[in-house]
Amino acid sequence: MPSLSVVIPTYRRPNILKLCLKCLETQTIADELEVIVVSDGPDPATAALFKNPTPYALRPITYLEIPKSQQGAARNAGVKRATAPFVLFIGDDTLLEQNVCEKHLAAHRASQSLIPNPQSPIVVLGFVTWDPVVEITPVMRWLEKSGWQFGYPKIRKYAHGFLPAKIQEHFTYTSNISVPTEVARRFHFREDLSLYGWEDIEWGMRMKQAGVRLFYEPDAKALHHHHMTLEQSLARMETLGQSLVLLAQNVPDFRKQISAIRRLALRVRSLLPTMAGRHQKAFLRGISQTLCIKNTKK
């Protein structure tokens, strides 16, 4: 029986996915891993990677295809096939250092002794930063520093410990996070979101409300093999604004994020001629456009 099921959602990025799988081959506990790749929509080039016999020095990889949906649905499909006691969620562009999987399992064991109720479920967050192999642009550095993507500088003081419950859902990054399989099955990712963004925070919020704690293990290190330009980052922020409005329709806890007062604050900050100001403007634009469409349909 495997010790850890690694669930990887992917879509039309076979070359990057191959790099991800090569890193799994070199894990210190590679022979204990169950790798489950879920293609979020059919893709012949990705499927070709798993035709028998596969060239990977791993247990036989489970490859699934689901109708085009989104990453949350792909993760849910992968969890259904998991047989190990723990699930590690990573992205297809997440490149793990050799001991990451071992570090996750060790953190699950060690963290149990740090809480009053050792039966409480625990989620372990690993560390992710940009891969220096890709050109790291100024906007990528800003995203990391500001917390809009991989805000690890904000939780540095909680290394090897639990994050405060009041902030933990903001750091349930699914690019390098492990969960007891029974918890992953109990807390599915929402599948009614058609746009990118917020599904991991909403997932983390539900777990927090159920008493699940988030432990930060910075020694479980991974690189994000992804390049982003300023234009791509601004487009991403606009999409985040759009998806926030759609999520707020069904999740009351998110409605305050699009209140008139919050939008006014965003509007003020968006006037600044800075990287933050430009991103706030794009975020507000996504919110405003989606609210306008929503009100027009009423």
C-alpha positions as CSV (number, residue, x, y, z in Angstrom):
1,M,0.0,0.0,0.0
2,P,1.4,3.5,-0.9
3,S,2.2,6.0,1.8
4,L,1.2,9.1,-0.2
5,S,-1.1,9.7,-3.1
6,V,0.1,12.6,-5.3
7,V,-2.8,14.2,-7.2
8,I,-1.9,16.4,-10.1
9,P,-4.5,18.3,-12.2
10,T,-3.3,19.2,-15.7
11,Y,-4.5,20.5,-19.0
12,R,-2.6,20.7,-22.3
13,R,0.9,21.2,-20.7
14,P,2.5,17.8,-21.4
15,N,6.1,19.1,-21.5
16,I,5.8,20.9,-18.1
17,L,4.0,17.8,-16.7
18,K,7.0,15.7,-17.7
19,L,9.3,17.9,-15.6
20,C,6.9,17.5,-12.7
21,L,6.9,13.7,-13.0
22,K,10.7,13.6,-13.3
23,C,10.9,15.3,-9.9
24,L,8.6,12.7,-8.4
25,E,10.9,9.9,-9.8
26,T,13.7,11.3,-7.7
27,Q,11.8,11.5,-4.4
28,T,13.5,9.8,-1.4
29,I,10.3,7.7,-1.0
30,A,9.5,7.4,-4.7
31,D,8.6,3.7,-4.2
32,E,6.0,4.7,-1.6
33,L,4.2,7.1,-3.9
34,E,0.9,6.7,-5.8
35,V,0.8,9.3,-8.6
36,I,-2.7,10.2,-10.0
37,V,-2.7,12.6,-13.0
38,V,-6.1,14.1,-13.9
39,S,-6.5,15.9,-17.2
40,D,-9.2,18.6,-16.9
41,G,-10.5,17.9,-20.4
42,P,-9.3,15.5,-23.0
43,D,-5.8,16.1,-24.5
44,P,-4.1,13.5,-26.8
45,A,-0.6,14.9,-26.2
46,T,-1.0,14.4,-22.4
47,A,-2.6,11.0,-22.8
48,A,0.3,9.9,-24.9
49,L,2.6,10.3,-21.9
50,F,0.9,7.4,-20.2
51,K,0.6,4.8,-22.9
52,N,2.0,1.4,-21.8
53,P,4.8,0.9,-21.0
54,T,5.3,4.3,-19.3
55,P,8.9,5.4,-19.0
56,Y,8.6,6.6,-15.4
57,A,10.5,5.0,-12.5
58,L,7.4,5.1,-10.4
59,R,4.5,2.7,-9.5
60,P,2.1,2.6,-12.4
61,I,0.7,6.1,-12.8
62,T,-3.1,6.5,-12.7
63,Y,-4.2,8.7,-15.6
64,L,-7.7,10.1,-15.8
65,E,-9.6,12.4,-18.1
66,I,-12.7,14.3,-17.0
67,P,-14.9,16.6,-19.1
68,K,-13.4,20.2,-19.2
69,S,-14.4,21.8,-15.9
70,Q,-11.7,23.3,-13.6
71,Q,-8.9,22.3,-11.2
72,G,-11.2,21.6,-8.2
73,A,-13.2,19.0,-10.1
74,A,-9.9,17.4,-11.3
75,R,-8.6,17.2,-7.7
76,N,-11.9,15.7,-6.5
77,A,-11.6,13.0,-9.2
78,G,-8.1,12.2,-8.2
79,V,-9.0,11.9,-4.5
80,K,-11.7,9.3,-5.4
81,R,-8.9,7.1,-6.8
82,A,-6.4,7.6,-3.9
83,T,-5.5,4.6,-1.8
84,A,-2.8,6.1,0.5
85,P,-3.6,7.5,3.9
86,F,-2.5,11.0,2.8
87,V,-3.0,13.0,-0.4
88,L,-0.5,15.6,-1.7
89,F,-1.9,18.2,-4.0
90,I,0.5,19.8,-6.4
91,G,0.3,21.6,-9.8
92,D,1.6,20.2,-13.1
93,D,4.1,23.0,-13.0
94,T,5.3,22.3,-9.4
95,L,8.8,20.9,-9.3
96,L,9.5,19.2,-5.9
97,E,12.9,18.9,-4.2
98,Q,13.9,15.3,-3.6
99,N,12.7,15.1,0.0
100,V,9.4,16.9,-0.2
101,C,7.1,13.9,0.0
102,E,9.1,12.5,2.9
103,K,9.0,15.9,4.7
104,H,5.2,16.1,4.3
105,L,4.7,12.7,6.0
106,A,7.2,13.5,8.7
107,A,5.4,16.8,9.4
108,H,2.0,15.0,9.8
109,R,3.6,12.7,12.4
110,A,5.4,15.5,14.3
111,S,2.6,18.0,14.3
112,Q,0.2,15.7,16.1
113,S,2.2,16.1,19.3
114,L,1.9,19.8,19.2
115,I,-1.9,20.1,19.5
116,P,-4.0,19.5,22.6
117,N,-6.3,17.0,20.8
118,P,-4.1,14.6,18.9
119,Q,-7.1,13.3,17.0
120,S,-7.7,16.6,15.3
121,P,-7.0,16.5,11.6
122,I,-4.0,18.4,10.3
123,V,-3.1,19.8,6.8
124,V,0.5,20.4,6.0
125,L,1.6,23.3,3.8
126,G,4.9,23.1,2.0
127,F,7.0,26.0,0.6
128,V,6.8,27.2,-3.0
129,T,8.8,29.9,-4.8
130,W,9.4,30.8,-8.5
131,D,11.7,28.6,-10.5
132,P,14.9,30.6,-11.3
133,V,15.2,28.7,-14.6
134,V,12.3,30.9,-15.9
135,E,12.9,34.6,-16.2
136,I,11.6,36.1,-12.9
137,T,10.0,39.4,-13.8
138,P,9.4,42.3,-11.4
139,V,5.7,41.5,-11.3
140,M,6.5,37.9,-10.2
141,R,8.6,39.2,-7.3
142,W,5.8,41.6,-6.4
143,L,3.1,38.9,-6.4
144,E,5.2,36.8,-4.0
145,K,6.0,39.8,-1.7
146,S,2.4,41.1,-1.7
147,G,0.8,37.7,-1.0
148,W,-1.3,37.8,-4.1
149,Q,0.5,34.6,-5.1
150,F,2.7,32.6,-2.8
151,G,2.7,35.0,0.2
152,Y,5.1,32.9,2.2
153,P,7.0,36.0,3.5
154,K,3.9,36.8,5.5
155,I,4.0,33.4,7.4
156,R,7.7,33.1,7.9
157,K,7.4,33.4,11.7
158,Y,5.1,30.4,11.8
159,A,7.6,28.0,10.2
160,H,7.5,24.5,11.7
161,G,4.3,25.4,13.5
162,F,0.6,26.1,13.1
163,L,-0.8,29.2,11.5
164,P,-3.3,31.2,13.5
165,A,-6.8,29.9,12.6
166,K,-8.0,33.4,11.7
167,I,-5.6,33.5,8.7
168,Q,-5.0,29.9,7.7
169,E,-7.5,29.6,4.8
170,H,-5.6,32.3,3.0
171,F,-2.6,30.0,2.7
172,T,-4.2,26.6,1.8
173,Y,-2.1,26.7,-1.5
174,T,-2.9,23.6,-3.5
175,S,0.5,23.8,-5.3
176,N,2.2,22.0,-2.3
177,I,-0.2,20.9,0.4
178,S,-1.0,17.5,2.0
179,V,-4.2,16.3,3.6
180,P,-5.3,13.1,5.3
181,T,-7.2,11.2,2.6
182,E,-10.4,11.0,4.7
183,V,-10.3,14.8,5.1
184,A,-9.8,15.3,1.4
185,R,-12.9,13.1,0.8
186,R,-14.9,14.9,3.4
187,F,-14.0,18.4,2.1
188,H,-14.4,18.4,-1.7
189,F,-13.5,21.3,-3.8
190,R,-16.5,23.2,-5.2
191,E,-17.3,22.2,-8.7
192,D,-19.8,25.0,-9.5
193,L,-17.0,27.6,-10.1
194,S,-16.4,28.2,-13.8
195,L,-13.5,30.6,-13.4
196,Y,-10.0,30.4,-11.9
197,G,-9.5,31.6,-8.3
198,W,-10.7,31.3,-4.7
199,E,-11.5,27.6,-4.7
200,D,-8.6,26.8,-2.5
201,I,-9.4,29.6,0.0
202,E,-13.1,28.5,0.1
203,W,-11.9,24.9,0.7
204,G,-9.6,26.1,3.4
205,M,-12.3,28.1,5.1
206,R,-14.6,25.0,5.4
207,M,-11.8,23.0,6.9
208,K,-11.0,25.7,9.4
209,Q,-14.7,25.9,10.4
210,A,-14.5,22.1,11.1
211,G,-11.5,22.4,13.3
212,V,-8.8,21.3,10.8
213,R,-5.5,23.1,11.5
214,L,-2.8,24.2,9.0
215,F,0.8,23.3,9.8
216,Y,3.6,25.1,7.8
217,E,6.6,23.0,6.9
218,P,9.0,25.3,5.0
219,D,11.6,22.5,4.4
220,A,9.1,20.8,2.0
221,K,10.4,23.0,-0.8
222,A,9.1,23.2,-4.4
223,L,9.7,25.5,-7.4
224,H,6.9,27.0,-9.5
225,H,8.0,26.5,-13.1
226,H,5.9,29.3,-14.6
227,H,6.6,32.6,-16.2
228,M,4.3,35.6,-15.9
229,T,4.3,39.0,-17.5
230,L,2.7,42.1,-16.2
231,E,-0.1,41.8,-18.8
232,Q,-0.8,38.2,-17.7
233,S,-0.8,39.1,-14.1
234,L,-3.3,42.0,-14.6
235,A,-5.5,39.6,-16.6
236,R,-5.3,37.1,-13.8
237,M,-6.4,39.8,-11.3
238,E,-9.4,40.7,-13.4
239,T,-10.4,37.0,-13.5
240,L,-10.0,36.9,-9.7
241,G,-12.4,39.8,-9.4
242,Q,-14.9,38.1,-11.7
243,S,-14.7,34.7,-9.9
244,L,-15.1,36.4,-6.5
245,V,-18.5,37.8,-7.5
246,L,-19.6,34.4,-8.7
247,L,-18.5,32.7,-5.5
248,A,-20.1,35.4,-3.3
249,Q,-23.5,34.4,-4.8
250,N,-23.3,31.1,-3.1
251,V,-21.0,31.6,-0.1
252,P,-22.1,34.4,2.3
253,D,-18.7,34.6,3.9
254,F,-17.4,36.1,0.6
255,R,-20.1,38.7,0.1
256,K,-18.4,41.3,2.3
257,Q,-15.4,41.2,-0.1
258,I,-17.6,42.8,-2.8
259,S,-19.5,45.2,-0.6
260,A,-19.8,48.9,-1.6
261,I,-17.4,49.9,1.2
262,R,-14.8,47.4,0.0
263,R,-15.2,48.5,-3.6
264,L,-14.7,52.1,-2.6
265,A,-11.5,51.2,-0.8
266,L,-10.3,49.3,-3.9
267,R,-11.1,52.4,-6.0
268,V,-9.0,54.6,-3.8
269,R,-6.0,52.3,-3.8
270,S,-6.3,51.7,-7.6
271,L,-5.5,55.4,-8.1
272,L,-1.9,54.9,-6.9
273,P,0.6,54.8,-9.8
274,T,2.2,51.6,-8.5
275,M,2.3,47.9,-9.1
276,A,-0.3,47.5,-6.4
277,G,-2.5,50.2,-7.8
278,R,-2.5,48.7,-11.2
279,H,-3.5,45.3,-9.8
280,Q,-6.2,46.7,-7.6
281,K,-7.6,48.5,-10.7
282,A,-7.7,45.2,-12.6
283,F,-9.3,43.4,-9.7
284,L,-11.9,46.1,-9.2
285,R,-12.7,46.0,-13.0
286,G,-13.4,42.3,-12.8
287,I,-15.7,42.8,-9.8
288,S,-17.5,45.7,-11.4
289,Q,-18.0,44.1,-14.8
290,T,-19.4,40.9,-13.3
291,L,-21.7,42.8,-10.9
292,C,-23.0,44.9,-13.8
293,I,-23.8,41.8,-15.9
294,K,-25.4,40.1,-12.9
295,N,-27.6,43.2,-12.2
296,T,-28.6,43.5,-15.9
297,K,-29.9,39.9,-15.9
298,K,-32.2,40.6,-12.9
